[in-house]
Amino acid sequence: MTKLRIQDPLAPVRLGGRPLTLALGALLPLLAACSDSSDRPLTTAPPPEVVEPEAVPFQELLDQGIARYLGQYTPMLSEQDGEVVNHTFGAGDGPLCLTGGEYTMATRDTGSEDLVIFLQGGGACWSDLCLATEEAAPGIPPLGVLDPARVDNPLAGMSMAYLPYCDGSLHAGDQDVDTDDDGEADRFHRGLHNLSASLDVAVNTFPSPRRIVLTGVSAGAFGSTYALPLVRQLYPGVPIDLINDSGIGLGRIDQPEFITRLLTEWNATAFFPESCDTCIGDDGHTTDYHKYQLEEDSNLRLGMMSYTRDNVIAVTFVQVGGEAFEAALIPELDDLEASYPERFRSFVADGVDHTFLIGDLQQTAGGVTVSDWVSSMLAGEAWETTRD
């Protein structure tokens, strides 16, 4: 296993002694964070009225235990830093980063009735490959949609719960690993602990939003999908717009067990319903899992974003290559939209880059900017699939 510790996001990542120019979720967009801004104001229409569901969505997942850590942890320390409050959890059996460091998350209360829950990215770690951010930094980095001062930021003005990523298991794991066989765990996949503790802070800080934008980039985009049932449990009836940026569940066609193997190593299989035999398909993709979520939750809209040949996902982590990734990407997205034409759209730009939301919001796909596409989704008008 190759292990990598990333502390300086601007320092070159090295693997085997050679520079590795990757975007590990949150890291590459730092290089593209300076972008042109539009002077036009961004406005969004009110979301649909809060509707109490007749049945509890995702009950099977709740029965499988995904909510077992909700209500279990409180921050050791919450400190105000300007407009942001940093919430730090102590070491022990609860929230923890990959190599044992303390976990911290942040909130920013703007007084808005709209809440953003943002899950950061930063690689992944399993027995065959470990390229992941190992520490959770305090604060909210002023990048893309996280920057409230950007005039082209469609999420500017909204309150925010910001979840750093440092567990290597897509915000979902619950497994400590002894990698050197000395009898002591030295790799801590505590994603579910970190996620649950952070969502508890969110619901205590923002108990009654009128709308939730649940989103994340790269590992955080995968994590936002896993977080959805927990967010719904804490916020029943509140409209949720889920924006998955570069975390589309495409697996290995020749190794359909790949995703299941990762989830098993991280002890995160409970996020997939046992009754859904096709949620991880024979082709290794998780398209039917997204269908399951849309079917379960009628108060959910889902937008997915990707580059056609995203090198970070296609080459580094899934390891199928850009051509195979692109060949699978469009049909799977088309399948989702055909199944849920009123509540699913996609944004696909040509290229090998990785993530949009914390980079250049003026990046386009099909002539539409990231900023405009997200704004259209939130406004509920003229929100369309757009591709290069």
N, C-alpha and C positions, 0 to 999 in steps of 0.2 A: 504494500500500500504506500502510495506517495502522499505525504502530508504537506500542507502548505499553510503558513501563517501569514495573514494579510493584515498589516497595520496601517501602512501609508497607502491610501487609495491611488496616489499618483506615482508610486514606485512601480517599476516593472515587475510583473510576476515571473518567477523563474521555476521551471520544471526541468529536472535533469541538467541544471547548469545553464540552460539557454533561456533567453527572454521569451515569455509567452504572452502575446498581445491578445488577451481575452477581455470580454466584458463579463464580469461575474456579477450579473444582476445589477447591483447598485454601483459598480465601480466604473465601467466604461462611460456611462452618461456624464460623469464628472468632467470628462474631456470636452463634452459638447454642450455644457450647461449654458454657455453664453450664446444667446440666439436673439434674432430680431424680434421685436415686440410690435404688436399692432396697437393703434391708438383707439380702436373701437371698444366701447364698453361691452361686457359680456352679461347677458341677462338670461335667466332661466325661468320657465313657467313653474307655477306650483305643482308639486307631484300629485298623484291621485290621493284621494282621502284614505286615511288609515282604515283598514278593514280587518276585523278580527276573523281569522280563518275558522271554518267549520271543524276542521281536524288539525291536529298538530303536525306541521310539516316535518319530515325527516324523523318520524317516531322510531323507525327501525334502527337508524343510526344512534339515536339516543338510547335505545334498548341495548345496543351493542357497546355502550359505555363511553362515547366520545365526550360526554359532558362531565366526566367523573372528577375533573379538577375545577370546574366552575364553583366559585364561592369558597375555595380552599386557601387562597393566598391574598395577603395584603402587602403593600409596599413597606419596606423597612424604613424608607425615607422618601418624602416628596418635597422637592425644592423648587421654588419659583426662580426662573431665569428669564427676565423680560416678560414676553407674552407667553412663554412656554413653561410648563411644569414638568420636571423630570421625576419619574417614579422609579426608584431603585429597589430591587429585591435582594435579600441576603442569600448567601450560599447555604447549601444543605440539600434536602430531598426535593425541593421545589424548583422554581425557575433557575436556569443556569445556562451558560454558554458552552460551546462545544468542548473547550479545554478546561472548564471549571470556573471561568470568570463570572462575575455577577451580571445579571440581566437587568436592563433598564429600558423603559419606554417613556413616551412623552405625550402630553396633551396640550392643545391650544384652544382655549375657549374664547370665541369671538362674539358670543351672544347669538349666533345664528341658530335657526331651527334646523338647518341642514348639517349633517355630520359626515365627515370623511373618515373612514377607517382604512389606513394605508399600511400595507405590509411590505417592508423592504426586501430586496433580494441580495444575493451574494454567494452563488454557487451551491454545491451539494457535496456530501461526504458519505461514502460507503466503503465496503471492504476492498473493492477493486480500484477505487479512485477517490481521493479526498482533496478537493479544491473548494474551500469554503471560508467565508469570513468567520473569525473566531471570537470577535468581541462586539459588544453592543455599545455604541457611542451615545452619549446623552445629546439631547437637543433634536431639532428637526432641520435637516440640511436644506438650504434655500435653493432647491433644484426643481425646475419645471413646475408641476402642479403643487409642489410643496412650498413654493415661494409665494407668499401672499402679496408681495409687492409687484408681481408681474401683471401688466394690464391685459395680457393675452392668456392668463390663467383662468380656465373655466371653473376652477374650484376655489378661487380666491374669495375670501370672506366667510367661507364655511368653517365651522369648528372642526377640530381634527384630533384623532387618536392615531399616533404614529408608532408602529411596531418595528423596531430594528430586527435584524436577522442575524443570528449567530449560532444556530443549533445544527446546521448541516443537514436537516431532515425536512426541509420545506415547511417549517412551522408546524409539523404534525407529529413528530416522533415522540416516543416514550421508551427509550432504551439506553441504558448505560453499557458501554463496551470496554472490555479489557483487551487492548490491542497488543500488549507486549507479554501477556500471560504471566504477570507477576502477582496475580490475585487481587489487584486493585483496578477499578475502572478508571480509564483516562480519556475516554471519549464519551461525551454526554449529549445524547440526542434528546433534549428536553423541550422540543418544540411545542408539544401539547401543553406542558406546564406554562411555558412562556406565553403562548397564545391565550390560554384560559385566564391567566393572571391579568394580562393586558386588557382583555375584554371586560373583566370585572371592573377594572379601573375606568374603562370607557363608559359602562352603564351607570356607574356611580357618579361620574362626572357629567354625563349627558344622558339623563334618564328618559327623556321623552322627545327625541327628534321627530320632525315631520317626515324626513327622508334620510336614507343612508346611502352613501356612495362607498361601496366596499371595493377596494382596488389594491393592486400591488404590481411589482415588476419582477420578472424572472422567477426566482425561487418564491418571491412574495406573491407572484401571480398564481402559481400553483397553490401557495398557501391560502390565498383569498378564496379559492374554490373549496378547500378543506374547512376554512373558517366559516363559510356560509351557514351551515346548520347550527353552529354555536351562536352566531350573530342573530339568526332567526329565533333561537330559543330565548335569547335575552331581550329581543325586540319584536314580540309577536305583532303581526299586522302592519308593521311599518314598511313602506315601499323600499325595496333594495335594488339599486342599480349596481351590478357587479361588472367591473371593467378589468379583464384579464389581459395584462400587457406582457406578452412573450412568455407565457407559461401554458401553452396549449399541449394537451396530453397526447402527443404522438410518440409511439413506442418503436420497438424494433420488430418489423414484420417477420423476420426470420427467427426472432426470439420473443414470442408473444408473452412469455413469462417474466420479461425484464422488469416491468413496472411492479408486478406482484412481488418479485424478489426484493426490490428496494423497500416496498412498504412493509414486508415481513421483517427485514433486517432492522427497520426503524420502529417496529411494533406500531404500525399505523394502518393496518388493514381494516380496522373498525370504521374508517371513514367511507368504506365502500359497502353497500348493503349486501348481505349474504343472499338475498332473494334475487338479485340482479346478476344473472349469469353472463350477460353481455356488457356489463359496465366496463370491464376490461376485455376487449374483443379478441377474437382469434387472430386478428392482425396486430395486436398489441396496443391499439389505440383506446382512448377513454371517451370517445364521442358519446356513447350511450350513457355514460355517467353524467355528462352535462344534460342529456335529455331527461334522465332521472331527476335531476335537481329542478329543471324547469317544470316538469310534470308535478313534482311534489309541492312546489311553491309558486302559486299563481300570482303572487305579488313581487315577483322577481323578473328583472330584465337583464340580459347577459350580452355584453360586448366583448369581442376578442380581437386582439391586435397582434400582428406578427410581421416580420420580414419574410420574404419568400424562402430565403436560404439562410436563416439565422444560424451563424457559425457556432455561437455559444451552445445552443441547444442541439443543433443537427450534428455538429462535428465533435465538440468537446465532451458533452455529457451523454446524449443518446447514441452518438457515434454511428449514424447511418449515412452521413454525407448530405451535402446541400441538395443534390438532385433528387434523392429519395425523399427527403423532407418536403420539398416543394411538391413532388408528385402526390404525396399523401395529404398535404395541408389543405389545398383548395377543395377536393372532394369531401373531406370531413367537415369543413366549414359550410359547404353547400348543403350537406345532409342535415346539419343542425338548423340552418335557416329554413329549409323545406319543412322540417318537423315543427318549428315554432316561428312562423313568419312574422308574427306580431311582436315577439319579445327577444329576438336574437338578430344581431348584425355583426359584421366583421370589418376590420380595417387592415389591409394588407399592402405593404410597400415592397417594391422590388429591391433586392439587395441582401447582403450578408450581415448587416448590422443587428443590434440587439437592444431592445426596449425603446420606448417613446416618451413616456409620461414624465420622466425626470431628466429628459434631454431637451432637444429642440422642439418646442411646441408648434413651430411653423413647418416642420417636416410634413410632406404631403404623401397621400396615396390617392391615385385617381384624381388629382387636382384639388383634393380637400385636405386642409391642414388638420393636424392632431387636435389643435385647439377648437376648430370649428366642429369636428366630428363629435368630440366629447360634449361640447355645448349643445349640439343638436340632440344628442341622447338625453341630456338632462332636461331640455326644453320639451321633449316629447314630440317635436315637429321636425319633419324632413330628415329624420335619422335613417340613413341608408347605408347599406354595404358599399364600400368603396375600395377599389384595387387598382394598382398600376397595371 
